[in-house]
Amino acid sequence: MTTAHLNLSRPRTEPRAQSEFGIGLATASVLVVDDEPGIRNFIVKILQPLVGRIEQAANTEVASRLLDANHFDIVILDNVMPGTTGLEWLGEQRKLGLFADTILITAFADMDTAIEAMRAGAVDFVLKPFRSNQILNAVARCVDRVNLRRENYLLKYELASGNTQVRSRLLGTSPVIENIRATLERAAPLPTPVLLTGDTGTGKEVGARALHVMSDRAEKPFVPINCATISGDMVEHELFGQIRQDQTGRTIRQDGVFMNANGGTLYMDEIVELPAPVQAALLRVIEHRKIRPVGSSREVPLDLRFIFATNGNLQEAVAQSRFREDLYHRINVLNIQMPVLRDRIGDIKELALMFIQQISKSLGVAPLTLSEGVLLNMSRYDWPGNVRELRNLIERSLIVGEWPAEFATGQDGEEVEAVDSLAAVERRHILTVLDACDGNRAEAARRLGVSRKTIDRKCAMWNG
């Protein structure tokens, strides 16, 4: 290894401790570009214990090669070097697609240098000679700026998803949910794309968030986007970002979804609605783990976990040439079908109690009692809108202060025993199985492992 390129990154066995400069510093990647070994080594010695990764280059040629192969959050750049100046090189790299924030090291802080640095895209100055705390403060300011910009950008997509309180844990103990939970746990540590399918309202985003939380990316961003809500002429810019020149010739960078979600999980809902030209670009991103922002001539390395979802028929879309077949096979490695609510009736109680608690607290209203009568009627309802319809029903009921008449009473028109009583649980379970058997008492008895006479006796007792 030459002195011109020294890779000082090393595998981590445990996360770095939070420093006085903030925990964000521990995940930052930094490139130091300076032709003086003493200055490079001094900066590396200061930053190495605190940042996630640091590399150094003795000239701009080595620095350019490192930028082609890696993504850096921050570049610390000397202005005066043999050949091209740091600012000239920075301007060239901005046009090629350098997205890292840059700190300029200079011995001259005149107005002309400041204007030139601003045009080239430098965000901070450190004057020579400098002390260790000056470098640390400059890097910490950059990290804060990057994190704030990223958080603001991602918040837009979180709000656009329509629900800022989506659960990150799959509720329920029904066999179908237990199987899905086990599949998610097996898939969580792997980089494999996951495709979630199912009717609207079945909780595909909940499943995606649960997968993210189970993975080693849990502390990184989870970014939900709906491919159907991004206008067709802007979707490429939104996803990939862009670089452009303003009227003064200054290079303007705009990070897209991919760059802002880097390191985390990207959840692409309604993937079947993605425009055909972008489908080809997405296939390349998944296969090569690199993106090329619009207007850039440089590909940027990407570290993302992809989760896709749709309530449409992707195979039908492929047959109709609306969706690329090669992309379909690439994202359909692991397909998890989210069940409709009528196939997991046993989970209604847990879901309903959770919604009652959450929504009553957020609305500032008194919670409603979930009696056995209400729960029994919920178990008999078909729920075409699935879990989302259940949530909406509970929110409406909390607002008006009572359950709808069709849910509020038992078959005899009276409220029945408490939801957690043994008799109530037994009744609900037997009647639910009877409903599933279309009223066939013999089949219900077989499924329950009891005699037909037991079913007849119970139904007579309940006037059923």
Secondary structure, 3 states (H helix, E strand, C coil): CCCCEEECCCCCCCCCCCCCCCHHHHHCEEEEECCCHHHHHHHHHHHCCCCCEEEEECCHHHHHHHHHHCCCCEEEEECCCCCCCHHHHHHHHHHHCCCCEEEEEECCCCHHHHHHHHHHCEEEEEECCCCHHHHHHHHHHHHHHHHHHHHHHHHHHHHHCCCCCCCCCCCCCCHHHHHHHHHHHHHCCCCCCEEEECCCCCCHHHHHHHHHHHCCCCCCCEEEEECCCCCCCCHHHHHHCEEEECCCCCEEEECCHHHHCCCCEEEEECHHHCCHHHHHHHHHHHHHCEECCECCCCCEECCCEEEEEECCCHHHHHHCCCCCHHHHHHHCCEEEECCCHHHCHHHHHHHHHHHHHHHHHHHCCCCCCCCHHHHHHHHHCCCCCHHHHHHHHHHHHHHHCCCCHHHHCCCCCCCCCCCCCHHHHHHHHHHHHHHHCCCCHHHHHHHHCCCHHHHHHHHHHCCC
